Amino acid sequence: MMSSRKVAVVGTGYVGLVTGACLAGWGNSVTCIDLNELRIKRLQRGDVPIYEPGLEELVRENTAAGRLHFSTVLAAGIAGADCIFLAVGTPPRASDGHADLSFLFAAATDIANSLAHGSPAVIVIKSTVPVGTGDRVEQMIESLRPGLHVRVVSNPEFLREGSAVADFEGPDRIIIGGNEVNAVSQIRRLYAKAEKSGAAVIVTSRASAEMIKYASNAFLATKIAFINEIADLCELTDADIGDVSLGMGSDRRIGMQFLNPGPGYGGSCFPKDTLALAKSAQDHGCRLGIVNETIASNEARKSRMAAKVVAALGGSVAGKRIAVFGLAFKANTDDVRDSPAIPLIRTLQELGAGISACDPKAVHQARLVLD
Ligand code: NAD
């Protein structure tokens, strides 16, 4: 029989909300905390502000069962918690592309100032963060509250938007990074159901856990950039990229996934994570040539898309009306962050085209960023 834990999740976005709802679904008592009052008010009414298949039902079911709560007050939300997940955003820093850790450090400061003395809570970093961030969070809390002795564990998340609930509930692997055995076991127990269903659990150091997340995303991004470059070459020859992808992907060592050519990878993870990894390598005096080239190749592809449309329309799009199917960065999500559709549409508009765009889930988000 699984024991139920009291869990707090700080940051109630795609990752935080899915984490909170799924952990509640496994029988834990969960409070999701966010600074965004509107978001929390909506969630308290059972109105789920983001689209993910199965998420709304899961949130409603667990809220009704009294296992899932929402709050804007961090101190109340973390009171008595066994584990506190940090799932705030780590977007690229506008000035230099490094991961912006200001939200994470602000949340950690709040936790340090609110945690009861003697609290056994394990702090779990779920946000994607550069190597060494767990150490910095631990040191920060220790210096703000000497003697609190917090235990910080890295537990990066690999869910994909569009299938986030299924991915969280049935992951390929669960990475737990930490050097304090009890803290690691506590987090491992939270995932007992997923482990029982076959998920591999990899226990490692905090630094390795942090690196695994970036290295995984950079590898997948590289796979996409690679097939896009092969697609370019196919266009100049008689080869068919569909057949080439199928032929390559049928080799189990290569695999079908992330081998579909398209307008370049986007979304809230690959672009920022590849950049953050490259920047962090630079800081360590290490050149990640393949990652750098992946970033450049993807950027070039995104900007070439408009030129392809212009060429297909006889050299000019001025005064023409163009239909765009798909605004999100991929199917089954409403997330338009770094979606290749957005710069494509903007460029076509600048060139004088009128756009009619359609997306089954992302129209309301796209309206916020497009004219
Ligand atoms: P998001 O922007 O959807 O959500 C972040 C939330 O954190 C926001 O609602 C924001 O208001 C809240 N927040 C910020 N500072 C806060 C604070 N001090 N206290 C409370 N709430 C605060 O972000 P996301 O897409 O869920 O990503 C979160 C992290 O998970 C990032 O590091 C991301 O790289 C990583 N990640 C994301 C995905 C994904 O598919 N979206 C997958 C794996 C990992």
Boltz pocket constraint, residues with backbone or C-beta under 6 A from the ligand:
constraints:
  - pocket:
      binder: B
      contacts: [[A, 10], [A, 11], [A, 12], [A, 13], [A, 14], [A, 15], [A, 16], [A, 33], [A, 34], [A, 35], [A, 36], [A, 39], [A, 87], [A, 88], [A, 89], [A, 90], [A, 103], [A, 104], [A, 106], [A, 107], [A, 110], [A, 126], [A, 127], [A, 128], [A, 129], [A, 157], [A, 158], [A, 159], [A, 160], [A, 161], [A, 268], [A, 269]]
      max_distance: 6.0
